């Protein structure tokens, strides 16, 4: 899993999934569980969800830029991130969602283990 020490851009966590909606009016519920870590008690980062890939897709967090911010402020240097979003892709084409993160303080990384992304079509 990736480590990140660059503040300039999001990088993929390697966690993604694809869904093909049956109707253009369908919505997609995205549920994410991600284990993030830092190297010290002052490390922190942002996690978000893209429709598409990180380089050319759309950050679904919009103007806020992120869904979850975490700051490692204890002697345990990991944080469990849970994100959810109800998207309206307006398509019946295969649509991929990618989980991404970026460093805000120190060095951050994504740990292995119980990381997951679940996509559910919700009829309109």
C-alpha positions in Angstrom: 0.0 0.0 0.0 1.2 3.5 -0.7 3.0 6.0 1.5 2.7 9.7 0.8 4.9 12.7 1.8 3.8 15.2 -0.9 1.3 17.9 -0.2 0.6 18.8 -3.9 -1.8 16.2 -5.0 -3.9 13.2 -4.2 -2.6 9.7 -4.9 -4.6 6.5 -5.3 -4.8 4.1 -2.3 -5.1 1.2 -4.8 -8.7 0.8 -3.6 -11.3 1.1 -6.4 -14.4 -0.6 -7.7 -16.6 -0.4 -10.8 -20.4 -0.5 -11.2 -22.7 -0.4 -14.2 -25.9 1.4 -13.3 -29.1 0.0 -15.0 -30.6 3.5 -15.5 -29.3 7.0 -15.9 -31.6 8.1 -13.0 -30.0 5.6 -10.6 -27.8 6.7 -7.8 -24.7 4.9 -6.5 -24.1 4.6 -2.8 -20.3 4.4 -2.0 -19.2 3.0 1.3 -15.4 3.1 2.2 -13.4 1.7 5.1 -9.7 2.7 5.0 -6.9 2.2 7.5 -4.5 5.1 7.4 -1.3 5.7 9.4 1.4 8.2 10.2 4.9 7.9 11.4 4.5 10.3 14.4 1.9 11.9 16.6 1.9 15.0 14.4 1.2 13.4 11.1 -2.1 13.9 9.2 -3.8 13.7 5.9 -7.0 13.9 3.8 -9.0 11.0 2.2 -11.5 11.4 -0.6 -13.3 9.5 -3.4 -13.0 10.1 -7.1 -15.4 9.1 -9.9 -12.9 7.8 -12.3 -9.1 7.8 -11.6 -7.2 10.3 -9.6 -5.5 12.0 -12.5 -8.5 12.6 -14.8 -11.6 11.9 -12.6 -13.9 14.0 -10.5 -13.2 14.5 -6.8 -16.6 13.9 -5.3 -15.8 16.0 -2.2 -16.4 19.1 -4.4 -15.1 22.5 -3.0 -14.2 21.0 0.4 -11.6 18.9 -1.4 -11.9 15.9 1.1 -14.3 13.7 3.0 -12.1 12.9 6.0 -9.2 14.6 7.7 -7.2 12.8 10.2 -4.5 13.8 12.6 -2.5 11.2 14.5 -2.6 12.7 18.0 -2.0 9.7 20.2 0.6 7.0 20.7 -1.2 4.8 18.3 -0.3 6.0 14.8 -3.2 4.8 12.8 -6.7 5.9 12.1 -9.7 4.1 10.6 -11.4 6.2 8.0 -15.1 5.7 7.1 -16.6 7.6 4.2 -19.9 7.4 2.4 -21.3 9.3 -0.5 -24.5 9.1 -2.7 -23.4 9.8 -6.2 -25.5 10.6 -9.3 -23.4 9.5 -12.2 -26.2 9.9 -14.8 -25.0 7.1 -17.0 -25.5 3.4 -17.8 -21.8 3.0 -18.6 -19.4 1.2 -16.3 -18.3 3.7 -13.7 -15.2 3.3 -11.5 -14.8 4.9 -8.1 -11.3 5.4 -6.6 -10.3 6.1 -3.0 -7.4 8.6 -2.7 -5.4 10.3 0.0 -2.9 13.2 0.5 -0.5 14.3 3.1 -1.2 17.4 5.1 1.5 16.9 7.9 4.4 14.5 8.2 4.2 11.3 6.3 1.0 9.3 5.8 0.3 5.9 4.5 -2.5 3.4 3.8 -2.2 0.1 5.7 -3.2 -3.3 4.5 -5.9 -5.3 6.2 -9.6 -4.5 6.3 -9.7 -1.8 3.6 -12.9 -2.0 1.5 -15.1 -0.2 -1.0 -18.7 -1.2 -1.6 -20.9 0.2 -4.4 -24.7 -0.2 -4.3 -27.1 1.0 -7.0 -30.0 2.9 -5.6 -33.1 3.2 -7.9 -34.4 6.6 -8.5 
